[in-house]
Every structure is written in C-alpha cells, then in structure tokens.
Amino acid sequence: MFTGLIEEMGQVLSITNGDKSVQLKIKCNKVLEGAKLGDSIATNGTCLTAIEIGKDYFIADCMHETIKRTNLKRLKPGNMVNLEKSITLSTPLGGHLVTGDVDCEGRISSIEQDGIAKIYTFEIENRFMKYVVEKGRVSIDGASLSIVGHKDNTLSVSLIPHTQEMITLGKKKVGDYVNIETDLIGKHIERLLNFKEEKEEKSKLDLNFLAKHGFF
C-alpha cells in the first residue's frame, strides 16, 4: 500500500526483456533507505518487488499483466520514473490509499496554463470513468492528485509549479501516456452494491417429506 506522495524521481538504467516480461534496473537513493530484498516500491504507480538492491539502484521484474496494464512497457534507458516505497502502519497518510495496482493507461490530451498552475487532461478507458469524481482523488503515475473536472472519457488535474518539478508529469507532453489508478473506495462500494450471494438450495426436508416417509 502507498500514499501517492512521490519520494523521488529515479532513472531507468537498463531494461531486459524476457518471456512476456521486463526487468527494470532503476537508479535511486531515497526509496532505498531501510529497504530490504522483497520490499515493494511503486514505480510510476506500479507496485514492483525489489529482487535486488544495490547502493544506488534496485532491480524489479514486471510480469505480463503489469506490462499490459501500464506504461512501464514504454520506458527506455534514461527515462525518469516516480518512486515511492510501501507504507507501514506508522506512515502518515498525506495523500490517499493507493494500492499500486494500475487500472489502465491514460493519454494526455491537453495541457493548459491556468495562472501559476497547469491543467492536464487525460483520456482513459470509459469503463473506469464511473470511479472518477470531481474533487476526488486519482493516482497518476503514482502521484496522488485531486480531480478538478471530468467529461465523457476524460479527467483533469491541476498542478502547481512545485508539483510540476517534483513528479514526472510536469515533464510530459500531449500524447504521452501515464498510469491511472482510480480510488479504491469506489471500487469496494460498487462491489458491495452489486454482489449477489448465491441462494442456498432449499432443503427438501420438511413436514410433508417426513410424513410421506413414515416418520409420523
């Protein structure tokens, strides 16, 4: 579990392609403080397991499902990625609860200046729009951001200059792809409302059955 508060931007050192898989080597520093083999590190909002940790890097495997869902397949050596290590029970929740399980990719459709801020608009798969709520939260490449508007299959967020400098989104342009994780709470509410338990098969054991078979 993560908060969506990016700790640092790391740099892709190398990419090794495997059988429907990709292995990433990421240069970084802050997220390695106290990190152990097997720990989870959100990379562009995708929960990855550190299978090797060095002085200034970690290595993680990306399986087929991860490659299909995320923009990690688009990375090249030298690219920057957002990083956050997993939280503990003592970690302050300054953002929102982020699982690191990306829903889909989003495509930047427009970037507009709005005073000191920039408004980024993304096209996403329509089936995930039901979890998008104005002034709600969304994780974009792992960064917890407030939704300032939505329409049809698009959502918008606004970034102040500081945020633009601290996360990779501030360096992206129209047409680039990002990872989208919608709010976890909405998904649970939907599941609870729509879940229907299978009806238990009605027992054939009743008074008529007992009488018919000579029990009384």
C-alpha positions in Angstrom: 0.0 0.0 0.0 1.2 3.5 -0.8 0.0 7.1 -0.2 0.7 8.6 -3.7 3.3 11.1 -2.3 6.3 10.7 -4.6 9.6 10.5 -2.7 11.9 10.9 -5.6 12.3 10.5 -9.3 14.5 7.6 -10.3 16.2 7.0 -13.6 15.9 3.8 -15.7 19.5 2.4 -16.0 18.6 -0.7 -18.1 15.7 -2.7 -19.4 16.0 -6.5 -20.0 13.2 -8.2 -22.0 12.2 -11.7 -21.0 9.4 -14.1 -21.9 6.4 -11.8 -21.7 8.3 -9.9 -19.0 10.6 -7.0 -18.5 13.3 -6.5 -15.9 14.0 -2.9 -14.8 17.1 -1.5 -13.1 16.3 1.8 -11.5 18.8 4.3 -10.2 17.6 6.0 -7.0 18.6 6.9 -3.4 15.8 7.9 -1.0 13.5 4.9 -1.5 16.4 2.6 -0.7 16.7 3.9 2.8 15.8 1.0 5.1 14.7 -1.0 2.1 15.1 -4.8 2.1 15.0 -7.5 -0.5 11.4 -8.3 -1.4 10.1 -4.8 -0.4 7.5 -3.1 -2.6 8.5 0.1 -4.5 5.8 1.9 -6.5 7.4 2.7 -9.9 5.2 5.1 -11.9 2.5 4.0 -9.5 3.0 0.3 -10.2 3.8 -1.9 -7.2 7.0 -3.7 -8.0 9.0 -6.1 -5.8 12.7 -5.4 -5.4 14.5 -8.6 -6.3 18.0 -6.9 -6.0 19.1 -3.8 -4.1 22.4 -2.1 -4.6 23.9 1.1 -3.1 22.1 3.3 -5.6 19.7 1.1 -7.5 17.1 -1.6 -7.3 16.0 -4.3 -9.8 12.4 -5.4 -10.3 10.6 -7.9 -12.6 7.4 -6.8 -14.5 5.1 -9.7 -15.4 2.8 -9.9 -18.4 -0.2 -8.4 -16.6 1.9 -5.4 -15.5 3.2 -4.9 -19.0 -0.3 -4.9 -20.5 -1.8 -2.5 -18.0 0.9 0.1 -17.5 3.2 2.5 -19.3 6.3 0.6 -18.0 6.4 -1.1 -21.4 7.1 2.3 -22.9 10.1 3.0 -20.8 13.6 3.5 -22.3 17.0 3.7 -20.6 17.4 7.3 -19.3 13.7 7.9 -18.7 12.7 9.2 -15.3 10.1 7.4 -13.1 8.2 8.4 -9.9 9.2 6.3 -6.9 7.6 5.6 -3.5 8.3 2.8 -1.1 5.4 1.0 0.6 4.0 2.4 3.8 3.9 1.0 7.3 1.3 1.4 10.0 3.3 4.4 11.3 3.5 6.2 7.9 1.5 9.5 7.8 -1.3 9.3 5.2 -0.7 12.6 3.5 -2.1 11.5 0.1 -4.7 8.8 -0.3 -4.7 5.0 -0.1 -3.0 3.7 -3.3 -2.6 0.0 -4.0 -0.1 0.2 -6.8 -2.4 -1.9 -9.0 -2.8 0.3 -12.1 -6.3 0.2 -13.8 -5.2 1.4 -17.2 -3.0 3.8 -19.1 -4.2 7.4 -19.7 -3.2 9.6 -22.7 -2.5 13.3 -22.2 -5.0 15.0 -24.5 -4.3 18.6 -23.5 -2.1 20.8 -21.2 -3.3 24.3 -20.4 -1.8 27.1 -18.4 -4.1 28.4 -15.7 -2.4 31.2 -13.8 0.5 29.6 -11.9 -0.9 26.1 -12.5 -1.1 23.8 -15.4 -4.3 21.7 -16.1 -3.6 18.3 -17.5 -6.4 16.4 -19.2 -6.3 12.7 -19.8 -8.3 10.3 -21.9 -8.9 6.9 -20.2 -10.9 3.8 -20.8 -14.6 4.6 -20.4 -15.2 1.7 -18.0 -13.1 3.4 -15.3 -14.9 6.7 -15.5 -17.5 5.6 -13.0 -14.8 5.9 -10.3 -13.9 9.4 -11.3 -15.5 12.1 -9.0 -14.9 15.8 -9.1 -12.6 16.8 -6.2 -12.0 13.1 -5.6 -8.5 11.6 -5.8 -6.7 9.7 -8.6 -3.2 8.3 -8.8 -1.4 9.4 -12.0 2.0 7.7 -12.4 1.8 7.1 -8.7 1.2 10.7 -7.7 -1.9 11.4 -5.6 -3.8 14.2 -7.3 -7.2 15.9 -7.0 -9.6 15.7 -9.9 -10.7 19.2 -10.9 -13.1 18.1 -13.7 -14.3 15.2 -15.9 -16.3 14.8 -19.0 -17.2 11.7 -21.1 -13.9 9.7 -21.0 -11.6 12.4 -19.8 -10.5 13.7 -16.4 -8.4 16.7 -15.5 -6.0 17.6 -12.7 -4.2 20.8 -11.8 -0.5 21.1 -10.9 1.2 23.9 -9.0 4.8 24.7 -10.1 6.3 22.8 -7.1 4.4 19.6 -8.1 5.4 20.1 -11.7 9.1 20.0 -10.6 8.7 17.0 -8.2 6.9 14.5 -10.4 7.4 13.2 -14.0 4.1 14.5 -15.1 5.5 18.1 -15.2 7.9 17.0 -17.9 5.4 15.2 -20.1 3.7 16.5 -23.2 0.5 16.0 -25.1 0.3 12.4 -26.4 2.3 10.9 -23.6 0.9 8.0 -21.6 0.5 7.8 -17.8 -0.6 5.1 -15.4 -4.1 5.6 -13.9 -5.3 4.1 -10.6 -8.8 5.3 -9.6 -10.0 5.5 -6.0 -10.1 2.2 -4.2 -13.1 3.1 -2.0 -15.3 3.5 -5.1 -14.5 0.0 -6.3 -15.3 -1.6 -3.0 -18.7 0.3 -2.8 -19.6 -0.9 -6.3 -18.7 -4.5 -5.5 -20.8 -4.4 -2.3 -23.8 -2.9 -4.0 -23.7 -5.3 -7.0 -22.7 -8.5 -5.3 -25.5 -11.1 -5.1 -25.0 -14.2 -3.0 -26.0 -17.5 -4.5 -29.3 -18.6 -2.9 -28.9 -21.6 -0.8 -30.7 -24.6 -2.2 -33.9 -25.1 -0.3 -33.8 -28.2 1.9 -36.3 -30.9 0.9 -36.6 -31.9 4.5 -40.0 -30.6 5.7 -43.1 -31.9 7.4 -44.6 -33.3 4.2 -41.4 -35.2 3.4 -41.3 -36.7 6.9 -45.0 -37.7 6.8 -44.6 -39.3 3.3 -41.7 -41.4 4.5 -43.5 -42.7 7.7 -41.7 -40.6 10.4 -45.0 -39.7 11.9 
